[in-house]
Amino acid sequence: MDKTLKFISFILWLIRSLLSIWIHLGFRLIYGNQKFKLPPITNQILLQPAIVIAKRIRQRQVIYNIKIK
């Protein structure tokens, strides 16, 4: 039983390792070495801590400006 369990765990580890390599290679072929950069944050309220934003929302000090492009 002990040898069977070790064998099964080895097979599962081998499958996981090979699958990980294939997925990594697949993404490398599709995306190459692209580095996706996010645009800079322009809304100053997003730079504040979440506790401060939550407090302002509860006190109704936050005004929502929705811009649709």
C-alpha positions as CSV (number, residue, x, y, z in Angstrom):
1,M,0.0,0.0,0.0
2,D,2.8,2.4,0.9
3,K,4.6,1.8,-2.4
4,T,1.3,2.3,-4.4
5,L,0.6,5.6,-2.6
6,K,4.2,6.8,-3.3
7,F,3.9,5.8,-7.0
8,I,0.5,7.5,-7.4
9,S,1.8,10.7,-5.7
10,F,4.9,10.6,-8.0
11,I,2.7,10.2,-11.1
12,L,0.5,13.1,-10.0
13,W,3.5,15.3,-9.3
14,L,4.9,14.4,-12.8
15,I,1.7,15.2,-14.5
16,R,1.4,18.5,-12.7
17,S,5.0,19.4,-13.5
18,L,4.6,18.6,-17.2
19,L,1.3,20.5,-17.4
20,S,2.9,23.5,-15.7
21,I,5.7,23.5,-18.2
22,W,3.3,23.2,-21.2
23,I,1.1,26.0,-19.8
24,H,4.1,28.3,-19.3
25,L,5.4,27.6,-22.8
26,G,1.9,28.2,-24.3
27,F,1.6,31.6,-22.6
28,R,5.1,32.4,-23.7
29,L,4.2,31.6,-27.3
30,I,1.0,33.6,-27.2
31,Y,2.2,36.7,-25.3
32,G,6.0,36.6,-25.7
33,N,7.8,38.9,-23.3
34,Q,5.2,41.6,-23.3
35,K,4.9,43.6,-20.1
36,F,1.5,45.0,-19.7
37,K,1.6,48.4,-17.9
38,L,-1.4,49.9,-16.2
39,P,-2.2,53.6,-16.8
40,P,-1.3,55.9,-13.9
41,I,-4.0,56.6,-11.3
42,T,-5.4,60.1,-11.9
43,N,-8.2,60.0,-9.3
44,Q,-6.6,61.2,-6.0
45,I,-9.3,59.5,-3.9
46,L,-8.0,56.1,-5.1
47,L,-4.6,56.9,-3.6
48,Q,-6.0,57.2,-0.1
49,P,-6.4,54.3,2.4
50,A,-9.6,52.3,2.2
51,I,-10.5,53.3,5.8
52,V,-10.5,57.0,4.8
53,I,-12.5,56.3,1.7
54,A,-15.1,54.3,3.6
55,K,-15.4,57.0,6.2
56,R,-16.0,59.6,3.5
57,I,-18.6,57.4,1.8
58,R,-20.5,57.0,5.1
59,Q,-20.4,60.8,5.6
60,R,-21.5,61.3,2.0
61,Q,-18.4,63.4,1.2
62,V,-17.6,61.4,-1.9
63,I,-18.9,62.7,-5.3
64,Y,-19.0,60.2,-8.1
65,N,-17.8,61.3,-11.5
66,I,-18.4,58.6,-14.1
67,K,-16.7,59.1,-17.4
68,I,-17.7,56.8,-20.2
69,K,-15.3,56.6,-23.2
